[in-house]
Amino acid sequence: MALTDTEQLAFALNEARVGLAEGGVPIGAALIVDGEVLAVGHNQRVQLGSSIHHGETDCLENAGRLPASVYARATMVTTLSPCDMCTGAILLYKIPRVIVGENSSFFGGEDYLRQRGVEVVVLDDEECKKLMADFIAAQPGLWNEDIGEE
Amino acid sequence: MALTDTEQLAFALNEARVGLAEGGVPIGAALIVDGEVLAVGHNQRVQLGSSIHHGETDCLENAGRLPASVYARATMVTTLSPCDMCTGAILLYKIPRVIVGENSSFFGGEDYLRQRGVEVVVLDDEECKKLMADFIAAQPGLWNEDIGEE
């Protein structure tokens, strides 16, 4: 039986929690292909001192080198609306579907993804929202750094 | 005396050649801030098995965590027109100026960068063009993988 969108989100949410437990920015992602989790990842700004390992890009990196035919069957699941970089990564690999946990803490490239033909589903998930709200309140400087605002 | 655009491109071109010598995709980048090279990088698809370390993103990763005030004074120099992911990374960090070695081998997000207020200068550099033309002719599968086409 196919995973529901909420079931798929659970893998990304688990990654966000792993990131939080590591002292990092709590944003997670999962790449789902043919109903299975091909890779997961989470923001590594703190853990690796990284400016490019966001949830989605870390997940793509963990997935390794894949042929276009695999990306073409993939769904990118992310706990938070994708920033411009992650939006671009989704477009580069022509991933046709994106599940977004929430977009009230941050509104990224959803409109641009749709313009370019990507299906974007926003779940408005309460757990994702609380995770980000608590994090942003606790570490506003780190959050603003992560989105290029500080 | 300030570096000319062509002098800035030389740092990126050198990185592209390093990548080629490593057996990789020959695309390089440099981040120039206040007239000095803050970081360089090159595509690491082959070397690291990476899907996210393109020239520009590898350069941003090598630059480490930077405050927005530094990105705001930066120029991203790349040997090849930036793909959607690298375009997005430039937008995320609000880098105001991009120098592109050439855009005849590949035309990326230049129009979108300009729409979003980024200054894009294309140098139409013969050495950059030859490097990519030779590489694409020699390894079309690797090149197409890198741009999500195969």
Interface residues (C-beta under 8 A of the other chain):
Chain A: R45 G49 S50 S51 I52 H53 T57 L60 E61 A63 G64 R65 L66 P67 A68 Y71 C83 D84 M85 C86 T87 G88 A89 L91 L92 Y93 K94 G109 N144 E145 I147 G148 E149 E150
Chain B: R45 G49 S50 S51 I52 H53 T57 L60 E61 A63 G64 R65 L66 P67 A68 Y71 C83 D84 M85 C86 T87 G88 A89 L91 L92 Y93 K94 G109 N144 E145 I147 G148 E149 E150
